[in-house]
Each structure stands twice: as C-alpha cells, then as structure tokens.
Amino acid sequence: MSAGGGGTTADIAEAIRFAADNGAGVINMSLGGGGESQIMKEAIDYAHGKGVVVVAAAGNAGRNAAEYPARYPHVIGVSALDPVGNKTPYSNYGAGIDLSAPGGLIQGDDQAGGILQHTINPQTGEPVFRAFQGTSMASPHVAGVAALIKSTGMNNPDQVEEVLKQSALPVKDDGLNHYGAGKLNAAEAVKLASRGKISFQDFFRWLRDNGYLNPRFWIDGGVIALWPKIIMVLGSYLLAWLLKNFFPFRWGWSLSTGLVAGSSGLFFLKGVYLFDAPQWPFRVLGSSIPELGNAVQASGALNPLFASVLVPAVLIVLLLGHAQWKWFAIGTTIGVAMFLAVSAVTAPTLMWLGEGAIARTFLVMNAFLCFALARLVLKPEVQTR
C-alpha cells in the first residue's frame, strides 16, 4: 500500500503470495474495495493452500454484503461490534460475514468508544496511542485469535476457522447476518483448540452450552418464533373446521394453501442462510401474507396495509369468480384472521401505530373483519347448492 493508504489489486495479491512464501501463518487485511478479482482470488487460494489463515475487514459502508477481499470463500470476513457488543451502524453485513469482533464506535468528540491502538502520528512521525473505529479494527482481533489457535499446533486453516466459529458467542436473532457465526470469543477459541482437535464431544458441548440442544431455544424465538407460528397455522385449520360445520364445503389443496399462506407462511425458511446469497428471498418465502410488508427490510413491525383485511378483500374480489382459486382466497382470509388474532396477543407491533393498545385494537378488529368476510363469502356458496 502507498503512504496514502491506497494500492492496486495486483500489488495486494503479490503481497499475499510473498507473505505465504515467507512463513506467514496468518494474514490480516484491514482493507477492501475494487470488486471481485481473479488475481486476488488465486492469491488467496494459494495462501490457503500453504496453510495460511486469511482474515479481512467487511467494510464500513453499512450495506448488505461485505466488500472484497472479505467476501472470498477462503477469507474470514469480519464485521464490527460497538463497545457493548452490539452491531455498529457503519459495518457491512449479510453475505461474506463470518464473524464479528470489536470495531469501536466513536460518538462525536468522545474517543472513549474507539479501539485504542499504537500507531504513528502522520504529522510528526512519532509513535502515539489513538482511538479509531471500523471493521479495520475488528479484523485484527480475529487474526490475533487465529494466531493463538495456530500456536496450539492446529495448522489447517479450515480447522482454525471452524474453531473460531464454534467458539463464538452466537446471536440468536440475526436475520440480516450482522454477526456471522457470532461474536469473537478468544478464551473459548483457545480452550477448544487446546484440546488438539474438534471432536464430536466438543461439538456436542458447543451445541449444549450455546442452547441449541435446549428446546426452549426454539420455543423462545431463537432462529424462528416457533410456537406462535404453530398456533397460527393450527388455529387457521381449526377456524376453517368450525366454519365448515355451519357452511359445509370440501377441503382441497387451494384452501389448505391459502390457510398456510395467510397464517404462517413457510416460516422455517427464515432460518436458512446460504453463503454469498441475498437473504431477502428467504425472508419473503418464509413470510405469511401479513408479513410481506416488512419482509424485505426485515423489520419487526408489521405493515398495517398488509396486516389487515385489505389483502384478503382484494383476493376475494379478484378470485371469487374462479372455481378453484376462490378457495385459496377464502383460505387466505381465514389464515390472516388467525395470524392477526395471535399477533394481537404475542407481538402487537405495527408501523406508525406502535405496540400498545392502538396496535392491539387494530389487529383484533381486522381479525374479526377477516372472519366476517370469510363467513360472508361462504354463506351464498352454500345457498346456491
């Protein structure tokens, strides 16, 4: 890199090869930009093949996807945490994030939240301690722990990365992948690596200690809010069964599909994460119709335009004349009614309306309107028979 902090991709790739050829065990790159490059990728693969652990900063643009080189497969991409361990507003997130580590957060003129480091005063050339913030500060933390892991005798870079991820403090509610495998945990990483290898017992202990084998992890939210979703879908079927006693109709795939789409959606897909893939398609596919209004931005607050009788009413108007698809619209209406009723009890949070009595009243009223709409549509259906 130049004195001004810049450099070419070719220069950096050459430096990676030089370090790998001259005994480096860990390479840290507190740098990013320039997009994907075959030259850089080949240099990283070369270093990885020689047993080097490569770590890089995710970038400070606050956008969904780490910058290159952090995003390459054989690089550990690091996002930044603030002084209390939360995600920072500047750190990139999403695709390419493998771990999170302290990056600091400086508020105005107060330097207390930054990462203190021994550096050089550019004006005088003298050594000085200064506080900084950025994923460039987070990445060396991970590189340092990787070096500690390698000092235990574990030389395979894939094993080192696995130890870093398995020992990290997991973050259960991380739909946008701000934290990757979790928050860097130096003590646990060294402890795990010191046992010589990653055994099944180690993996089982990690699962147990981090709550993944505890049923309450799934019940209380974890990756997905399981119990409310189960209640929503089962409740929609129960509600449809009760209506069937008064307005006999036949079950079918279109009605069942509508019940699921309106109540729970394919909610388990929200817990899926694929490397380098955008997350919003999984959130959309994993959302019920009332949740579609907040699925893309992954907000916890429901959009009242979707979490209401409005969408079911539009579907009824559009599909009522179709022999098969009208049952999808009816099933959706019943499913939405149950979703809104359960949400009014478990999570009454709406955009623009907050999470208090107004939001709860809105959800309950629209749940009742959805039920009344389904009943209204079913009644003439029976009379014509």
GIQUI-V316242 format. One record per run of one state. SS is the DSSP state (A for helix, B for strand, O for the rest). FROM is the first residue (numbers start at 1). LEN is the number of residues. If there is no record, write none. Layout:
BEGIN
ss->SS from->FROM len->LEN
ss->SS from->FROM len->LEN
END
This chain:
BEGIN
ss->O from->1 len->8
ss->A from->9 len->13
ss->O from->22 len->4
ss->B from->26 len->4
ss->O from->30 len->8
ss->A from->38 len->12
ss->O from->50 len->3
ss->B from->53 len->5
ss->O from->58 len->6
ss->B from->64 len->1
ss->O from->65 len->11
ss->B from->76 len->6
ss->O from->82 len->5
ss->B from->87 len->1
ss->O from->88 len->5
ss->B from->93 len->1
ss->O from->94 len->5
ss->B from->99 len->4
ss->O from->103 len->4
ss->B from->107 len->1
ss->O from->108 len->2
ss->B from->110 len->1
ss->A from->111 len->3
ss->O from->114 len->1
ss->B from->115 len->6
ss->O from->121 len->6
ss->B from->127 len->6
ss->O from->133 len->2
ss->A from->135 len->17
ss->O from->152 len->5
ss->A from->157 len->11
ss->O from->168 len->1
ss->B from->169 len->1
ss->O from->170 len->13
ss->B from->183 len->1
ss->O from->184 len->2
ss->A from->186 len->9
ss->O from->195 len->5
ss->A from->200 len->10
ss->O from->210 len->5
ss->A from->215 len->5
ss->O from->220 len->6
ss->A from->226 len->21
ss->O from->247 len->6
ss->A from->253 len->11
ss->O from->264 len->3
ss->A from->267 len->5
ss->O from->272 len->8
ss->A from->280 len->6
ss->O from->286 len->3
ss->A from->289 len->7
ss->O from->296 len->6
ss->B from->302 len->1
ss->O from->303 len->6
ss->A from->309 len->11
ss->O from->320 len->5
ss->A from->325 len->22
ss->O from->347 len->3
ss->B from->350 len->1
ss->O from->351 len->3
ss->B from->354 len->1
ss->O from->355 len->2
ss->A from->357 len->28
ss->O from->385 len->1
END
